[in-house]
Structures are given as C-alpha cells and as structure tokens.
C-alpha cells in the first residue's frame, strides 16, 4: 500500500489512535458515545491540521488581508497626495463680470473668489499665478454662455478638470444668487428657490431613517448570504479533495480498518469544515478591522446594527447549512471516480445555495410569497434564504421554526445516508455506482 504510506503520519495516527477494529461498521468503538466522539475528534484533528498546513490554504487565506492592506496603502498615498494640493474649498475662482448682473458675496466666507477686470485677469494668467478665469459677457443672462479663459501653456489633465469642476459649481451658485437678487425676491424666497424641499424620512415610531441605513439593510443580508455561499464552496472543495485523494491513494483502506464509516465521515466534515471556516473567520476579522477605517469614508458602515438574536439565528443557519451540504459533498467524494467528476457533481448541488441570491429581488419585494416559503422550507435553499429574510424583514415565527425543523431533520438524515453511501462506495476505484446501488446503500440493504 504505497499510497497509504505516502500519507504516513495522518493515516498511522488514525490507525494507532482509533482503537481496535470493528466487525460492524455502524457500531461505535468501545466506550459507547465517548469512543465515537473520540474517533470523530481524531479524524477531525488530522484532516484539519493537514489542510491548514498546505501552502495553497495559507496563500488563499492571506490573499484578502494582503489585498485590503494594499488597497489601504494606495488609498493613503493618494489621500496624502491630495492633502498636499488645494482642496475643493481652497480652489481659486477669478471672475471677469462684463454683464449688467450684480455679483455679490461675503469675502470672509469665500476668500478665494475675486472679481477682476479683464486686464488684471490676463496679467494673473501671464504671470502664472492663475491657470484660468471665467468671463461673463455682456449678453448674459439673455444668452447663458460664459467663457472659460485658460493660459496658453496650460494643458489638459485630471487635476485641472477636477479644479474647474469645483470652480464651475461655485460660479453657478453665485450666478443663481445674483439672478434671484435682481428679481427682487426676499432672502427667504431666494432660499426656498435654491433649496425648495428638504426630506426628513422617519419610521411610524418617529425614528429617523437615513439613506445609509437603507443601503445597510440591503448590504448586511447580502453579505451574510454571500459569505455563506463562499464558505460552502470553499469547504466543499476541501471535502471533495480529501475524500477523492485518499480514495485514489488507497489510504482510505487503512483508515477504514480502524475507524467505522460514521465517525470517519463525521470527522472529515467537522475537520475540513473547520478548515474552511478558519479561512472565513480570518476574512471576517479582516473585515471587522477594516470597518473602523472605512467608517470615515463610508457612512453606511456606521448604520450597520445587528441584534444578538439575529446573530444567533444567523450562526445557527450557517452551521446547519454547512452540515447539510457537507454530508452531500462527502457522499459525492466517495461516489465519484475522480476529483474532476466530484467537482462537477458538487456544482449541481452548490447551485441551490446560490438560488436565493439570484432571487433577492423577490425577497425584497414580497418576503411572504409562496416562492419565499418554498425556499425557506427546502433544506438546500433554507440557509441562504433565511439569512436574507432575517436581515431584510421580520419573517413569521412559523417560517423560522419550520425552516429550522426541516433543516435539522435533513442534516440528521443526510449524515446517516452519506455515511452509508461512504461505506458502500468509497472502496470502488474507477467505478461510478449506479442509482440502485446508491439507494440500497442509503436503505442499508446488503
């Protein structure tokens, strides 16, 4: 068994630590439940350590933190560069007013705005103390055209475009104020024309609602569901790779001689699932560290509030959802002739986890529709559906209870069924078991 020896430490660790052999594959080791849990912990520890020590796992785990660090570094350098240059409030605005319109402003509030004659403005450009000025011709406001006069040596660029955009925004405000002043309106009337309405959004209880809170109410459930889907595909990859590798290398023959199929399968699901969740936890911690840094730039971050009850249910759906898919993927790894076929089969079942993301619009517009109920009760779509429902709205208690019940029952049945499929098909090399053989394995028919 050269394949088994090639994976030396892990296989020998299970053989030496797994206790005596068992004639009945479904019976736990001596010591009842304690022996069963001991075997599960041995297998889980072995698969977890073997996975997290791989170079690919370490690189994949560190990609997100390193990528975010690079983004923050580039953003910091760009901010530092912007800080060295003039801000939007400090941009100089030179106006040559040749129209009959009276332009007035408070010099203390706008110290960088100057009204000049055309000769004085041309002198500023020629000396290099200004890059452009704005000439309001005599035809204004009958004709709304205003001339932008630039220095001949001044070339186009991103900095000049941003500066001129700020200048023109301020110029528009000054001209609007001047036009309203000439129309003999009072100050209060001018303010109402400039700012005709102010919307104050509130709930029925009087609490204010901000745009950031609305965006956060969508981002939170979407992020939870996306994280769940990512973890499913990550952990499924580890499960399939482990089972198919040991099957092709014949290591599983040595392992099954000391560990029954049920604790072996349960240990693999827990160990490899823990490896995948370790990766997710590292990414979550990276996000939690990045949130305070983003709060100054993204107001939506400050509007994210999660209740303890929501977090508890989210974790519960997360764990049950993983166990449901984990049992399926372990059975697929045992049935598939090779890793490529296993990936194809798992993609079909993994698609169910993505369906609630595709139908997010339905969850937003009609959260109690029959389609939402169907996705909440179907075990493979229930986790992602309820993760969104819990954050978007307050789903009926019956929906939460029934979805948890169906998901729990499915997890228990899938664990037993996948263990039986694992026992019946894992030693078939290069052979794809038929449907009847799979059904007989699930029903424990010899």
N, C-alpha and C positions, 0 to 999 in steps of 0.2 A: 504494500500500500504506500507507494512513494508519495501520492498526493497527500495522504494524511500526515506523513512525516514532514512534508514541506510546510505544513501549518502547525508545526510541532507544538509550541507552548500552549496554544489555545486548546487544541484537541486533547493533549495529555492532561491539561488542567481539569478538563471536564471528566475525563476517564478516572483520574485519580481522586477527584473530589466528589464524584457523583454517587459513590456508594456501590452496592452490589448490583448485578444485572437483574432484570425483571422479566419473567416469562410473559406476564400480561402487560401490554404496552400502555394500557389505560390506567393501571394501578400506580399510585404514588409510591415513593420509596418508603422504607421502614421509618416509623415515626409519624405516619399519617400526614396531616396537613403540614406539620413542621418540616418533614422530609421533602414534600412537594415544593414548599416555598424555598427551601434551601437549594434545591436543584434549579429552580427558576432564577434565584439570585446569582448562582454560579454562572449560568448561561448568559444572563443579562450583563453581568460584570465583564465577562470575557468578550462579548460582542461589542459592548460599549467602548472598552479600552482599545480594542483592535481597530475600531473605526476612528476614534478621535485622535489616534496617533498617526493616522495616514497623512501624508503630505498634502494630498488633494483636499482633505477635510479642513486642514489648518488654513490653507490658502483661501479656500472658499469662504471660511468663516471670517477671515480678516479683510476680505475684499470690501465689504460695506464700510467698516470703520475707517479703513485707509482711504477709501473713496470720499467719504464725508470729510475726513481731515484735509484731503487735497482741495475739496471744494471750499472749505472754510479758509484755507490758506490763500487761495486765489482771490476769494471774496475780500479777505482782509487787505491784501495787497492793492486790490482795485479801490477799496474804500480809502486806504491811505493815500493813493494817488489822487482820488477825488477830493480828499480833505486838503491837499496841498494847493489845489486850484480853487477858483472862486465858486461859491455856492450859488444856487439859483437866486437867493435874496441879494447877493452881492454883485450880480451882473450889472454892468454899466449900460444905461439906456440914454442915448443922445437923441433929442427931438428937435427938428427944424420945422417950426409951425408957420407956414405961409398962408394958411387958411384964415377965415374970419372967425373960427371957433376959438373960444377961450378955454385953454387947458390950465387947470389949477390943481395943485396937490400940496400936501404937507411935506416940506423939505426934510423935517426931522424923521418922518415915517419912511420917506423914500429918498435917502441921501444920495443914491447913485443915479437918480434921474435928473437930467439937466435939459433946460430949454436954451438953445443956442441959435445964433444966426448962421446962415449958410457958410459964410466965410470962416467963422470960428470953427464950425464942424469940419470943414475941409482942412483947416490947419491941424486939428486933432488927428485926422487920418494921416496927413502927410508926416507928422512928427512921430507916428507910431503909438501915440497914447490912446488910440481907439481903433477898432477894427471896422466899425460900421456906424452909420446913423440913419435915422428914419426921417424922411421929408414928407410933410403933409402939404400937398399942393393947394393952390387957391380954389381948385374945383371941388375940394372936399367940403361938405358931405354930399353935394349933388352927385358926384362920382366917388365911389368909396375907395378908389385906388390910392395907395400910399407907397412911396418909393423907398426902397432899401438901397442905400449908397454904401458900397464897400471899397476898401482900399485896393488899388490895382494889384499889389503883391499878395493880397490875401487869397489863399487857396481854399477850396472846399475841404471839409473834414468833419469827423463826428463831433469834436469839441465845439466847433463853430456852429454846427447845426443845433446842438443842444442849447448853446448860449442864445442863439437867435430865436429859438422856440420860446424860451423864457422871456426874452425881450418883447416878442410879439404878443404874448399872453398879457403882459403888463400894459403894453401900449393899447391893446383892445379895451382893457378895463378903464384906462384913463380917458379914452375917446368916448366910451359909453357914458361915463360920468359927466363928461363935458357936454354931450348931446342932451342928456337929461336935464342938466343945469340950464341950458339955453331954452329948454321947453317950458321954463317957469314952474316946474313941479316943486313941491316941498321936499325937504330932506327925507321925510318918512315915505312919501310916494316914490321917490327915487330908489330908496332901499327896497321897497316892495317890487319895483320893476326889475331891479338887479337880482334879487332873491325872492321870487314870487311865492315859494312854498317851502316849508320845512316839515318833513315827515318824521313823526315820532311813533315808532312801532312798539306796541305793548301787547301783552297777553290779556286774557279775560280777568286775570287777578291783578292787573296793573303793573306787572313786571316788565321792564324794558327788554326789547328784542333787537339785537344788533345784527348787521349783515354778517359779521364774523361768526356769530352764534349759529346762524342759518347754515353757513358753509361748514362749520364744525359738526353740525348734526348730520351732515352727509358724509364728511370725511372719516369720522370715527367708525361708523359701522362698515364702511367700505374698507378701511384699513384693517379692522379686525378680520373681516372675511378674507381679504387678500392674504393676510398673514397666515390664516388657517389653510388656505389653498396651497400657499408656498410650502408650509410645513408638511402637508400631505405628500406633495410631490418629492420633497427632499427625503423624508423618511421612507417613502416607498422605494426610492432609488437604493437606499442603503439595505432595506429588507430584501429586495429582489437580488441585488448584487451578492449579498451574503449567502442566501439560500442557493442560488444558482452556482456560485463559486464552489461551495462545499459539496454540492451535488456533483459537479463536473470533476472535482479533485478527489472524490470518494472519501472526503473527511467525514461526511455525514454518517457513513457506515460505522466508523469508530465511535462517533458521538452517540448514535442510537443504541450501541451495545451497552451503554451505561445510563443513558437518560431517556425516559419514555417520551413519546411524541408530544404529549400535552405540555409538560414543563419545558421541553425544548422549544416548542413553538412560542409559548408564553414568554419565555426568557428572551428569545430573539426579538419579539415585538417590543418588549419593555426596554431591552438594551439598545437596540437600534433606534427605537423611538426616542429614547433619552438622548442619543447622539444627535438626532435631527433637532430635537427641542433645545439642546445645548446651543446649537447654531442659531436657532430662533431667539433664544434668550440673550445671546451676545448682541444680536441685531437690535433687540428691544432696548437693552441697556444703552447701546449706542444712540438710539433714538431719544431715550429719556435724557441723556447727557446733552444731545443736540437741541432739544426743545427750548431750554432756557436761552441758548444762544440765538435761536430763531425767534424768540418771543418779541424782541425789539423790532424785528423786520416784518414779522407776520403776526398781525393782531389776532388772527384766527386761532393761534396756539393758546392764547390766554382765555379763549372761550370754551375750551375743552374741559368738561367736568363729567366725571364718571362716578356713579354711586357705588358703594360697596356691594350692594345686591346685584347690580348689573355686572360688575367684575366677577363675582362668584358664579353667576349663571354662565358668563362667557367662558370662564375656565372649565366649568362642568361640560359645556357643549364642546369645547376644544378637546378635552380628554376623551370623552365618549366618541366624538367624531374620529379622532385618531385611532382608537381601538377598533372601531368599525372598519375603517379602511385598512388598518394594519392586519387584521385577520384575513381579509380578502387577498391582500398582496402577498402574505406568507404562503397562502394556498396556491396562488398563481406561480410563485417562485418554485414551489415543489412540483407543479404540474408541467411547467414549460420545459421544453427540451433544452433551451439555452437562454442566455441573458437577453438576446435581441427579441426573441419571441415573448419573453416575460414583459419587456418594456412595452411591446405592442398591446398585450392583453391588459396591462395596468392602465394604459392610456384610455381605454374604453371606460373603465370604472372611475378613473380620475376625472373624466369629463363631468360626472354627476356633481362633483364638488364645485365645478365652475358654473353650472346652470343658474344658481341664484345670483351670481354676479352678472350674468347675461340678462337676467330678468329683474335687475334692480329697479327699473322704471315701474314695474308692476308693484313692487314692494313700496315704492314712494307714493304712487297714486291711489292704490286700492289695497291696503295691507290686510284686509279681512276677506279678500276674494277667495272663491273656491280653489283657484290655482295656488294661492299662497298657503291655504290649508293643506293642499295636497303635498306641496314641497316641505311643509313643516312636519308632516306625518311620515313621509317617506324617509327611511333612515339615512340614505346616502346624500340626500339634499337637506335634511333637517339641520345639521350643524351650521352650515353657511347661511341658510335661510333665517334661523333664529338669531344668529349673531347680528344680522342686519335688523331684524324686527325689533329686538330688544333695545337697540340704539335709536332707531328711527321713530318708534312709537311705543305705546304700552299695549302689547298683544294681550288677548284674553287669557285669563288664567288657565282655561281649559286647553288652549292651544299649547301653552308651555308645558302643562302636565302631560298631555297626550304625546307630545313630541319627545319628551324625556323618557316616557314609558316605552314608546316604540323603539327608540334608540337604544335603551338599556337592554330590552329583550333581544334586539338584533345583535348587539355586541355579545351577549351570552351565547346565543345560538351560533353566531359566526365563529366564535372562538372554538367551540366544540367541533363544529363542522370542519373548520380549517385544520384542526389538529388531526382529525380522522383522515382528511384528504392528504395531509402532510405524511402521515404514517403509511398510507396506501400507495402513494405515487412518488415519494421522494427518491426511492431507490430505482426508479425506472430511468435508465440512461438513454437519451436519444429517442425516446418514445413518447408520443403525445397520447395521454389516456383518453379513452372515449367517454361520451356523456354517460353511458350506463355505468361504466366503471367508477366515475366520479359520484354518481347518485348512490351506488352501492356502498362506496366509502363513507358518504355522509350518513347513510342509514345504518352503518356498521354491519353490513352484510358480508359474510365471509365468502 
